[in-house]
Amino acid sequence: MEIPDDLSDLNRYRIRVLVVDDDEGHAQAVAESLERINCECIVSSSSKRALDLIQSDSFDVVVTDLMMDEYDGLDILERTKVELPDAEVILLTGHGTINSAVAAMQGGAYTYLTKPLDINELRTSVEKAASRVRLIRRNAELNRRLDEKFGFEGVIGNSPAMHRIIEKLKNVAPTDATVLIQGESGTGKELVARAIHQNSDRKNKNFVPLNISALPESILESELFGHEAGAFTGAVTKRIGKFEHAIGGTLFLDEIGEMPMDTQIKLLRVLEDRKISRLGSNEERTVNVRLVAATNAPLLEMVEKGTFRQDLYYRLQVVTIYLPPLRERRGDIPLLIDHFMKDMTKRHGREVTGPTRAARQSLMAYDWPGNIRQLRNAVERMVLLDNDGILDVDDLPEEIAPVGVSEDDHHAGTPAASGFDSLVGRPLRDVERYYIEQALELTGGKREEAASILGIGERTLYRKIKEYDLKS
């Protein structure tokens, strides 16, 4: 069953049923009875052909006799669960094989019906089984669409800037291209690097992060390339470096702008030759490693000043991704708040609702000099220190001044309090309406700003306001 563009149309699609019975007359009778309730039936009187059909075609429900000569209903069930895991299987059995049918239920069958068949019972069972299949596929499709709209393996955002970044990530992640991520501290550069790794063919190998600025110059090369025993004072044993640890995977070098010139030269050579030598060794080792680098420093200015090598700069920025500060993508703040709330309440075992509209507007209005990292810490602090189960303005960190909102809005029952997760499994119209309402509330009804937050045109927003009767 194809997933329609409008998920609400799912219930109108015909149910595809495979009917399997080596008694061809009985199989045709079952199919004819189901076709009268708008089922599309394929009949197979050969269990072997049925197995081939399950492997090559798609069905919502499989209705199969339990006892057949070549392959029985248990074989049909087993193949269906492998090839069509969303499909449901209904077994038809005589009274003498009910024990086998019950055992099949434990193997994943939807239900079993005894012969002679009650046609109404058969139709009801098929419709209920198909409804279950539709619900599973509907939720899976909704989750897929929400993932595409609001994130890419943890990179959360619905602003136009984040849409562009996510599209670039989708293009670059499957390749082996070197990537340079630039942005202020706290904008999520390591998260983006991990997303690149997780969406590449290297995802089953190591992701190895190294913060250049956190290491003294004297041990940086040992951390990168490793060393042999006795290579320098204190090198008692052999040590594997980050490059070797990341073989087959991804090496993430954070704050690459802090790398000393001597080390820059050696890094450039590794990127060009794909070979390293441990300190104290003349033996070269081939390293198949993807490099992702990040910095909050203006590398191009550093190149002009001679504090960063030009050849290394151009070698690093095969693909450059710029992460905007949070103050330039305020429309993503509600999504991030909901994401962090879910994470923190689960992590700390707290039950809280909100934030209230007043608290949420205050969080939206703040400039967030520490970007996403600061927002995450703020939400965690609010969850930990809350005393009444509702995140309100009294729970805001001291540096965030409350934005004026009437007391009537200070309650957890606002749409904002329900959060993003309550929408999973709901019709797409509900999801769309929810975010339009939130954008209008957060901008005080300013349509131009709300449209910018939502990443749609102002005329489209005006049409949606009329469609959902949001004028008030």
PyMOL commands that set and color helices and strands:
alter all, ss='L'
color gray80, all
select helices_A, chain A and resi 7-12+24-35+47-56+73-83+95-106+119-150+160-172+189-198+212-214+217-225+242-245+256-258+261-273+299-305+310-316+326-328+330-348+357-365+371-385+393-395+407-409+415-418+420-423+428-442+447-454+458-467
alter helices_A, ss='H'
color red, helices_A
select strands_A, chain A and resi 15-20+39-44+61-65+88-93+111-114+151-152+155-156+179-183+207-211+250-254+275-277+284-286+290-295+319-323
alter strands_A, ss='S'
color yellow, strands_A
deselect
rebuild
show_as cartoon
